[in-house]
């Protein structure tokens, strides 16, 4: 966790708050900082920043905590290729056996939506990860 943002969240400052968060996250997780001139509302977490799979799970968890957001019905698999690690996650096979479905159903890359910094800024203003 990177420390909750205390600033008021408005449409005017939401994108800069998200960019600050992305910089801190990338620095902490990857040891690198993205090029600031490259970051905009159109920047995709997966395609442009290379945040994928488990890093995406960590990113969203930290983002929700950082901005005190309601995760609503956010589905990570709609934006990222996520497959549970059944070797480490004993609950996944149990869920499959009991309910006949997977927690994270992978979506083909061509069918996944791009999660952009602009979308995250909208979430910060709304207080929810629903679009």
C-alpha positions as MATLAB code, in Angstrom:
seq = 'XXXXXXXXXXXXXXXXXXXXXXXXXXXXXXXXXXXXXXXXXXXXXXXXXXXXXXXXXXXXXXXXXXXXXXXXXXXXXXXXXXXXXXXXXXXXXXXXXXXXXXXXXXXXXXXXXXXXXXXXXXXXXXXXXXX';
ca = [
       0.000    0.000    0.000;
       1.330    3.379   -0.906;
      -0.550    5.640    1.528;
      -4.023    7.041    0.983;
      -4.516   10.263   -0.932;
      -6.096   12.920    1.260;
      -6.618   15.532   -1.469;
     -10.079   16.389   -2.717;
     -10.844   14.505   -5.893;
     -12.235   16.549   -8.730;
     -12.315   16.112  -12.481;
      -9.559   18.736  -12.635;
      -7.062   16.883  -10.429;
      -8.098   13.224  -10.730;
      -5.783   12.433  -13.650;
      -2.765   13.944  -11.908;
      -3.596   11.916   -8.757;
      -3.768    8.747  -10.886;
      -0.478    9.578  -12.632;
       1.187   10.148   -9.249;
      -0.124    6.767   -8.103;
       1.128    5.027  -11.278;
       4.584    6.531  -10.808;
       4.745    5.373   -7.176;
       3.404    1.911   -8.025;
       5.824    1.354  -10.914;
       8.719    2.603   -8.834;
       7.843    0.286   -5.934;
       6.932   -2.798   -8.013;
       9.351   -2.575  -10.940;
      12.088   -0.200   -9.787;
      11.421    2.078  -12.762;
       9.427    5.218  -13.360;
       7.424    5.686  -16.577;
       8.253    8.639  -18.806;
       6.044   11.484  -17.566;
       5.521   12.959  -21.028;
       4.147    9.586  -22.108;
       1.406    9.433  -19.446;
      -2.035   10.712  -20.466;
      -5.684    9.784  -20.131;
      -5.196    7.435  -23.112;
      -2.323    5.472  -21.547;
      -3.253    1.776  -21.219;
      -2.069   -0.103  -18.145;
      -1.408   -3.307  -20.067;
      -0.360   -2.148  -23.528;
       1.588    0.993  -22.628;
       2.819    0.386  -19.084;
       3.204   -3.388  -19.242;
       1.134   -3.997  -16.116;
      -0.191   -7.521  -16.612;
      -1.438  -10.576  -14.735;
      -0.496  -10.632  -11.044;
       0.924   -7.101  -11.209;
      -2.504   -5.961  -12.435;
      -4.153   -7.627   -9.442;
      -1.737   -5.853   -7.098;
      -2.239   -2.577   -8.938;
      -6.045   -2.708   -8.681;
      -5.972   -3.786   -5.020;
      -3.600   -0.931   -4.147;
      -5.573    1.533   -6.303;
      -8.887    0.660   -4.635;
      -7.286    1.011   -1.205;
      -5.368    4.182   -2.067;
      -8.429    6.059   -3.285;
     -10.953    4.316   -1.020;
     -13.008    3.089   -3.982;
     -15.898    0.681   -4.199;
     -14.682   -2.159   -6.441;
     -18.346   -2.711   -7.462;
     -18.537   -5.474  -10.049;
     -15.055   -4.860  -11.441;
     -13.793   -7.935  -13.304;
     -10.040   -8.031  -13.736;
     -10.381  -10.581  -16.545;
     -12.252   -8.040  -18.680;
      -9.091   -5.934  -18.865;
      -6.179   -8.314  -18.229;
      -5.220  -11.914  -18.958;
      -5.598  -13.401  -15.475;
      -5.563  -17.089  -14.707;
      -5.493  -18.286  -11.090;
      -2.447  -20.272  -10.059;
      -4.145  -23.521   -9.062;
      -0.938  -24.898   -7.609;
      -0.876  -22.118   -5.008;
      -4.595  -21.384   -4.718;
      -6.367  -24.392   -3.230;
      -9.751  -22.616   -3.309;
      -9.911  -22.451   -7.112;
     -10.276  -26.211   -7.698;
     -12.824  -26.367   -4.885;
     -14.861  -23.557   -6.495;
     -14.662  -25.345   -9.852;
     -15.883  -28.568   -8.295;
     -18.701  -26.954   -6.314;
     -19.851  -24.286   -8.738;
     -18.525  -25.496  -12.080;
     -16.906  -22.200  -12.991;
     -13.690  -20.322  -12.566;
     -13.141  -17.218  -10.474;
     -11.357  -15.425  -13.321;
     -12.497  -16.431  -16.766;
      -9.868  -15.403  -19.309;
     -11.070  -13.201  -22.119;
      -9.359  -13.253  -25.518;
      -7.071  -10.253  -25.966;
      -9.113   -8.983  -28.905;
     -12.224   -8.975  -26.678;
     -10.612   -7.355  -23.624;
     -11.154   -3.694  -22.933;
      -8.210   -1.388  -22.418;
      -8.016    0.024  -18.914;
      -6.671    3.547  -19.284;
      -5.507    6.209  -16.876;
      -8.504    8.289  -17.961;
     -10.863    5.519  -16.856;
      -9.070    5.318  -13.523;
      -9.397    9.091  -13.122;
     -13.157    8.756  -13.704;
     -13.256    6.054  -11.022;
     -11.446    8.345   -8.566;
     -14.054   11.075   -9.104;
     -17.003    8.638   -8.901;
     -15.583    6.703   -5.974;
     -16.222    3.408   -7.752;
     -14.611    1.096  -10.289;
     -17.706    0.989  -12.460;
     -18.022    2.661  -15.826;
];
